[in-house]
């Protein structure tokens, strides 16, 4: 299971709930849980919404040097 999804389920949040708490679109949460890499800023918002350190989600980050 994707780490983001694992943490979301543990927190008893739906994708919509997490998206609202993090200030991102629900499709962003769905995409990351589906394996799409994300920007560190997005992951930072999600980590804060889940009350976990950013390092917990860093492996889901896109290499921003390639953007």
C-alpha positions, -999 to +999 in steps of 0.1 A: +000+000+000+012+035-008+026+053+023+002+083+018-028+060+015-016+040+046-014+072+067-047+086+054-065+054+062-049+052+096-061+088+102-096+077+092-097+103+064-112+100+029-092+114+000-116+144+000-110+150+037-072+149+033-073+171+003-094+197+021-071+196+052-040+199+030-054+225+006-049+204-025-073+189-050-088+155-044-074+144-077-039+152-064-043+129-035-057+102-058-028+106-082-001+104-055-018+073-040-018+058-075+020+062-077+024+095-094+053+115-079+045+149-063+063+182-056+079+185-022+056+215-014+025+193-020+039+166+001+047+191+029+011+202+029-001+166+030+024+157+058+012+187+079-024+176+074-015+141+085+006+155+114+037+135+103+072+147+094+078+155+057+105+128+057+077+102+060+065+111+025+098+122+008+101+090-012+070+100-031+086+132-044+094+140-080+130+150-088+124+187-092+157+192-109+142+175-139+113+199-142 
